[in-house]
Amino acid sequence: MKIIGFLGVMFLPVLVFAQGATGRVIESNSADKGIPFAKIHFVDLETTIYADSLGNWSINELPQGPNHIIVSAVGYETLHTDINPGDKPAVIQLHTAHHQLDKVIVSNLGLLHRESITNVESRSISELNNIPNSSLGQSIANIGGVYQSGSGVGISKPVIRGLSGSRVVTFVNGLRIENQQWGADHGLPITDLGIGSVEVIKGPASLLYGADALGGVLYFVDEPYALNDSYEIFVRSQFESNTLGTMNKAGIKFSKKAFRINVYGAYDNHADLYLPNGTYLVNSRFNQASFKSAIGYRKKKWVMNARYNFYQGNIGIIGDTEDSIVTPQSFQTSVQDRSMATPFQFIRNNFLSVENKFFLGDHELNILVGNTNNRIQEYEESTTEAEMDMNLNNSVYNLRWKIHLWDKLDLIVGSQGMLQYNSNSPDAEEQLIPDAQTLDVGGFVLAHAHMNKWRFQLGGRIDQRQVTLTKPFETISNFQESYTGFNTSTGFAFLGDISTIRFNISTGFRAPNFSELLSDGVHHGSIRYEKGNPNLTTEQALQFDASYALNVEHAEFFINPFYNRLNNYIYLSPSDSTIDGFQVFNYVQAPFAQIYGGEAGFHYHPHRAHWFHIESSFSTVFAEDDNKTPLALIPQSRVSTQFKVEFNMDRKFRIQNLVLQHLYYLQQNRLAYSESYSPDYHLINLGINMKVTGGVPLEISLGVKNLLNQQYYDHLSALKRIEIPNPGINGYIALRLDLKGSIKKKPD
């Protein structure tokens, strides 16, 4: 009660007083030329306003202390700055944009990407979909150092610098998402519905997202709410020739004074994949439906966001056949079908979170509580009775306090935790992993200092995980084990006028999950028998990450090498034995594994051809264990090059841009035991984006992916083990309608 009373006294005065702010947006080379209708986005408040025709703007009820804003306008470089309520009118100067090479994007913590010590890459989903993708996994694989594994289009798992599964942690608006990601056939649990951007932290460089993230973090951020006192409506439909796939989605945004709401819905339906040889991949069909909503409320120094996501999918399981002699032809057919047939997975996800932000002068308190529920059913023989039925329920909290100590020093203190239950239906015939409980609790502190062009960061974190068997399983009657880890991160950044240097040293901790410890059964999605190891110990990572970026007027170059050493590396090792006709794979540990490589690239924008862009990047990863034996499923080195031509048309029907993408995957000949060689290959994708203006703006996108119908084998594809190539040529067309308007105020 004393604590509650103290918090009440502390919050009471700051919830009473709030001030506004005014300002003007002008051109940098003019003392008084206002920029009409400039966009000002208040990051922490999740509120956006527009300047008037003269560049003037105003807003009421801002929190005390610095408020971070993003100011943008067509034809000008985006600016990030802080303003304080009650100050004299802010004069904001924007420079004319010749290019936008350094992607300066505010992270979910309100820190500038350019000022971050860790190398955070932030990309908008629309940017990643210049050539539209079939899944969110395909979209994020356009980021350097990020790949995807899985089978077909329906199952896509993120891979960051060679690590995936439980070593990559996924967040959506601060809510940690758990979906049995240890399984090779358990893909990303969300679609791109309502997602505005993604931030990628590569390796264990961040202390703010809990344990496990030895490979990295994917942090998805929703699209912003509509502007104050306005509404937005959109409808989008896409058709793909390869799977005869239809993808339809719609959404509405509404904002009135302090109240905001976003509502979205989507449904996708795909038939079997078309292969380059003219046949179709049996049972690669899938369909999925999703719903998403967000409700926001802002009152003086308090912001609340409540979010709910629902997903339901039927995903065909590829690679199962009744042929006595199995060949690649066993999985191919001349008839394309979309009706669900066994074996298949039925997946249902429910995600709910409530976030509250309190602005306490120079401090900000963020409290998030949430629950995620993931149910997976596998149907092998019957479409009505599931052979496997698992339910994963996860309750989480995330507490973070940002403290502005002095002008040059900020502190972030916080705690995170989750209580996770895995349960099997008593009616299911098979169990792969047992009924078990996982309890995680962690705390961290992070200091961020800045002096002139230098930035410094130092922090520490402690985590504890307890895994408990809640019901006897196979030969194990009871199991309870605790794992504790302490991590640190330190680094610096130098932000020069044309160059940026970053360096970070960080450690990571990952406790084994109940799948690695206790699994004992057939995993049909991977077609193998998996056996856990109760004697596994924690993995410990040490990563060195450096980057250098050079920015001149019309070009950018960057290079980002890294070295990541993992002690007690956990992996699945194939054995010579079989159970029930399935090869047995055991979870074992190597004394250590080392992963190293990096990304490099450039972006060129000619001065005399502002309409032309060339962007290219190179990603490579090497990985081996203590015996210098290559690790399994390490992605091929990749060169990604994109040519973009922008058109400046002033007519009702206009071509916005033309995009040509070339992907070159080098051969993978560093092979683990039981792996096969993957030759190099080229892919060419072509897209054109158009727009019809008028009463109802219509956006049109059309193009072709795998233009040359290249037959290729991605080294990370689960189809490769059954000698099936990746999808063939795929034409697409997408239409999007947008409606926007203001909500008229009632007359007094």
Buried (B, 14 or more C-beta within 10 A) or exposed (E): EEEEEEEEEEBEEBBEEBBEBBBBBBBEEEEEEBBEBBBBBBBBBBBBBBBBEBBBBEBEBBBBBBBBBBBBBEEBBBBBBEBBBEEEEBEBBBEEBEBBBBBBBBBBBBBBBBBBBBBBBBBBBEEBBBBBBBBBBBBBBBBBBBBBBBBBBBBBBBBBBBBBBBBBBBBBBBBBBBBBBBBBBBBBBBBBBBBEBBBBBBBBBBBBBBBBBBBBBBBBBBBBBBBBBBBBBBBBBBBBBBBBBBBBBBBBBBBBEBEBBBBBBBBBBBBBBBBBEEBBBBBBBBBBBBBBBBBBBBEBBBBBBBBBBBBBBBBBBBBBBEEEEEEBEBBBBEEBBBEBEBBBBBBBBBBBBBBBBBBBEBBBBBBBBBBBBBBBBBBBEEEEEBBBBBBBBBBBBBBBBBBBEEEEBBBBBBEBBBBBBBBBBEEBEBBBBBBBBBBBBBBBBBBBBBEEEEBBBBBBBBBBBBBBBBEEBEEBEEBEBEBEBEBBBBBBBBBEEEEBBBBBBBBBBBBBBBBBBBBBBBBBBBBBBBBBBBEBBBBBBBBBBBBBBBBEEBBBBBBBBBBBBBBBBBBBBBEEEEBEEBBBBBBBBBEBBBBBBBBBBBBBBEEEEBEEBBBBBBBBBBBBBEEEBBBBBBBBBBBBBBBBBBEEEEEEEBBBBBBBBBBBBBEBEBBBEEBEEBEEBEBBBBBBBBBBEEEEBBBBBBBBBBBEBBEBBBBBBBBBBBEBBBBBBBBBBBBBBBEEEEBEEEEE
